[in-house]
């Protein structure tokens, strides 16, 4: 895959400028453009049941490049930088915009000048459902599927700490209500220092590090460190959630992938984390 050299001039807290050069995999590189064949059926064109092009050509999936490009090109103020196999429950977006609009109206009626506050994002709890299960349309259906073991918290059998959401049991016990509200304000510290939330935010959040790939894992951890140091608040929404494409995941050892995981850990420890500390500083309790 071709690489573009992305130069970022960044300024740290001490107003000291420095340059970081990051090789950026070109998601639009001409060397891997698919060849059009209009005679294929929809199933054939999608490659269903076939070995993927990525696997055949041994290409690393530049997941963070995709996330950054999607966020940069979005035409809206708020952005949900989710993964392609994660589906939000119906109505989340209009309910979220209604909630934000309601907050603004309350401030206007109270004639209160907005005081500076910590930056915030709105994470959505994530779940997996059994193969061939119907997707839950609302929190009530989700609660029933969790009770029957047809649904489980995301990565429960793979990496539970990565998606261990603050007040998760209380969130599930809270019955569905009309609209959308902030249920709890949490932070990526303490028992949740390795939390990898997927959230509704803006283009102002720290970027995802494009040197990290899906194969190497930990692709959201470095952004999580930056958000922790910047004292981000995570406003957990009461009736909003994401569901992964049907099929509950279980841990299995992947020797080939473990090679990329080890390389990624070295890269983070020796290069990325020192850069993050220069950029954002440090804060007690914050870690990758």
Buried (B, 14 or more C-beta within 10 A) or exposed (E): EEEEEEEEEEEBEEEEEEEBEBEBBBBEEEEBEEEEEEEEEEEEEEEEEEEEEEEEEEBBBBBBBBBBBBBEEBEEEBBBBBBEEBBBBEBBBEBBBEBBEEEEEEEEEEEEEEEEEEBBBBBBBBBBBBEEBEBBEEBEBBBEBBEEEBBBBBBBEBBEEBBBBBBBEEBBEBEEEEEBBBBBEBBBBEEBBBBBBBBBBBBEBBBBBBBBBBBBBBBBBBBBBBBBBBEBBBBBBBBBBBBBEBEBBEEEEEEEEEEBBEEBBEBBEEEBBEBBBBBBBEEEEBBB
